[in-house]
Amino acid sequence: MDLSLSDEQKQLQEQAERFVRDKYAFDARRKIAATDRGWLPENWAQFAELGWLGMSFSEDDGGYGGGPIETMIVMEQFGKGLVLEPFLPTVVLGGGMIARSGSKSQKEALLAPMIEGKKQFALAWLERQSRYNLADVSLKATKEGAGWSLSGHKGVVYNAASADHIIVLARTAGSAREPKGLTLFIVDGKAKGLTRRDYPTQDSLRASELTFDKVSVGADAVLGKVDEGFGIVEDGVDRAIVALCAEATGCMDAINAATLEYIKTRKQFGVAIGKFQVLQHRMVDCFTNAQEARSMTLMASLKIDDKDPVVRAKAASGAKVQIGKSGKFCGQSAVQMHGGMGVTDELSVSHYFKRLTMIDLMFGNQQHHLTRYSNLAMAA
Amino acid sequence: MDLSLKSEHKAFAEEVRDFARRNLSPATKEKTLSGKHYDRDDHVVWQQALGRQGWLAYTWPKKYGGPGWGVTERFLFENVLAEEGAPRIIPFGVKMVGPVIYTFGTDEQKERFLPGIRSSDVSWCQGYSEPGAGSDLANLRTRAVREGDHYIVNGQKTWTSYAHWGDWIFCLVRTNTEAKPQEGISFLLIDMKTPGVTVRPIIMLDGAHAVNDVFLDNVRVPIANLIGKENEGWTCAKFLLANERLGIAEVPASKRGVGMLRAISDDPSMAERIADVDLQVQALEMSELRALSTMALGGAPGPEVSTLKVRGSEIQQRIAELAMEAVGEYAAPYQPGMLFHDTNETPVGPDHAPPAAPRYFNMRKTSIYGGSTEIQKNIVSKMVLGL
């Protein structure tokens, strides 16, 4: 057993730290969030140049042969800077699903340009009624000649406005909420019949509601096999969850560091408030929570390439439970210990708190994943 | 002992309900029920209607123009208004400075200030906290120096709710720098239109503007605006804080919140968590009624009201958290236009989704304002438990 980073991985970590330090000072982030896209093309070009867009893909797929640990390293630093570039939807979700399930021609047409920084993706899985159930899909794809016609609605699709291609989870057979009969389609972001309602999110990202009105796609738009999309999307989301957990550990480190600094310097009753035992113990609990979050994230990152899908699913859900719990504790505690300053827009603390809160709600919250983990563990 | 209501109380509750239905604007009510932010008129129009009815200063004794209600009437009044979706009464006038003025003020001050508070024709805000004086309020530095028949006031107040709507601000100021911190403080009323008063907005984490910095730069305040004796303002301050902590538990709003949670949640995994907070609300309500009933027998609110404030804020936060969890991923879209500006924008997700996350974020303030949870626990441990 060896839990230490390799020299290359350490270099990657330093590189990512430097990027966040240089490009993501808090005021700089505010400016990026206020741009039309909500992220900077020059940063994306830098990601491509540094090799981050291809680091976790195999050399056969045009990548650099890394894996989940490389993703974890970069996502953690992104968490520290509250980075806004759409790495998760494009690289982890879209790129990852295409690499694992795409045809040779799909990989050539989509994955290679993505690694060069020339294509972005989004995953459209959620619908109004689905809550956290990935199989609760009513958007319909019906046979139309050799291809398919898609009609229905998808919601809270992150990065849809910037995505060149949107991967859409559609029902091709079966009844509502049935995992069987779901198919993934790769749809052009500017396809005829596809309309978007774009909006910012609580944590300054961008997402959209999508309406599909008889959107036509060819037979070659199917990702994987017809009626067998559920396994692909479930696995893709589990991997995204692990990456998201790494981002959350970065957020927790940053919010804890800011809080520690604040309670060392803020004086009331003639002393730094960090001299009060009630705050000391709470601060210790924050650090313990962040440690647990880091441990569960590392474990999940090491297990997420396991060949047993149950091992992967348990690892992802387990880490997500811990992240939800720790993120809430660190976020709420940081705000409380900052007092009034903690609930202002002015300090970064509230922005980390908001991101941690939204991370809990993404792809199923703490409660949802506790139930999922419990069911998987009981079945084993 | 008896929990049931007598027939005259039932009739009273119906009278209040009928009044609310006739006088509360449907637009204001909609904002309450959907969790949107009110503008100034939502509050003022409603409070003035209550004022005309003689009900705004509902906690005041008859002698000062209150209705002279007992515990039961107050309880019913607050609950019925919450059920009907009325905005909470802004406390700074009727709940805070009013009682200070009729308890510590001169007859001339009572005549001058109380009518405007009872009618809501004059809006008040609170100048307590300062950048260096939050939990440690007695450390305040805003200085008032006598010059003839005026005080010259210099300093900065912060976290001042509704200062941008306020006509007057009641301030704690330092009039003696030599004495112990608590002994050199005075309670001063300042007209916000006085030259040298500047208000700067503080934007909260959900994007809302409700609190402000207030800068006082050589503000001339007539000595007739001093309440109580010079350097004895801490007595007024403590009296006011005890009153503040009582109403701050917000039980009626939390009861409405529990009902709302049940209405929006179709996830069976949430049912028990909602039941749990429902029971917490019941315990808090009964504890508050016990405290009120002691007060009705002539007692003042004791330090144990701090426990009500602590639990009340936790419950409000928990309800907001569960409401956000019930919404799930659709809590993510941020729609400030809908929440703050009365735009015709439609919700991205379900109708109850847009305010869910902003409200959860915003409600973190409840365990910070009005004396943080940490300070309340210090009070209880010292004053009640003798530790």
Interface residues (C-beta under 8 A of the other chain):
Chain A: L126 R128 R131 Y132 G155 V156 R197 Y199 P200 T201 Q202 D203 L205 A207 E209 K267 Q268 F269 I273 F276 V278 L279 Q332 V335 Q336 G339 G340 G342 V343 T344 D345 E346 S350 H351 F353 K354 T357 M358 L361 M362 N365 Q367 H368 T371
Chain B: S129 G132 G134 S135 D136 N139 T158 W159 I202 I203 M204 L205 G207 V211 D267 S269 M270 M324 E325 G328 E329 Y330 A331 A332 P333 Y334 Q335 V348 G349 P350 A357 P358 Y360 F361 N362 R364 K365 S367 I368 Y369 S372 T373 E374 K377
